[in-house]
Each structure stands twice: as C-alpha cells, then as structure tokens.
C-alpha cells in the first residue's frame, strides 16, 4: 500500500497541459463572475454526442474544473447554462423556465452545431429552432460534436483563466 502511495505522489497529476490563457476580452457579465462559473447543463433535444464530449471535457484528462468551471445540479445554483441540441417544441418552455431560474448575472453557452443553427435537424417538424431563438446566447462552440478542447476553450472565455 505504501508503494502505491509513493508512486501516486511521484507521478503527480496526469492531465493535458494547459493551453495558453484566452486573450479575448470577457463580457461584463463574465468579468463579474470573478473567474469561477457554476454551470447547469440542459439537453434541449440533442443526439447525445455533445453530452459525451462535455463528459470528456469535465473528466480527468481535460479537467475543465481546473479553469474554474463546475457543473451543478440545479439552475438556482448556476451562473451559466450549457445547452446542447436543437430546441425541440417540447423543450422550448422548460428551457425558458430554466433560464429564468438562473439568478443574475447569467450566461448561456450553445454547444455544438445543433444548438447554434439546428445542424442536421434544421427544418424538422419537432424543432422549435436554435438556442438563440429561445434564450439569449453569449458563447457559441462549433462542432458536431465539438471536441473537448473546444468546450474547455469556450468555458475558459467565461472564467478568464
């Protein structure tokens, strides 16, 4: 047992090296959050490809939490919403209610091409529209699905770290 603990101590933290800090100017709302953002994830009707990548972004390899982004279980505890998928007719009202439940200042991140412009689901009968058609969007992350590095980069724009 002691040998294992020594090995863990000697190895240290195994994660991807941190890319350089984002050089973009943060919005006034992001600056007000002080480098730490509590995030509530909302699946508005996606195929779950983006969810897998979000799980990877918060996993031990990319570790988005080291940049100040943390997932929370309730919109009442959140500073930002991460929305995936095109907004379906059944999810338009729940998304609005979730947005209203987030205390101010609040931010919305649209993750994936479907959230940005409906992607392959554009024009489908059950789709109400893109996320920006239902709630205001502050940051958009492109990709189908976006790579974990892109998700972490988008979240770093919110935290500034």
Helices and strands as residue ranges (DSSP letters): H 2-11, H 28-32, E 37-43, H 49-57, G 64-67, E 69-71, G 75-77, E 80-84, E 87-88, H 92-101, E 107-111, H 113-117, G 119-121, E 127-129, G 131-133, E 139-141, H 148-159
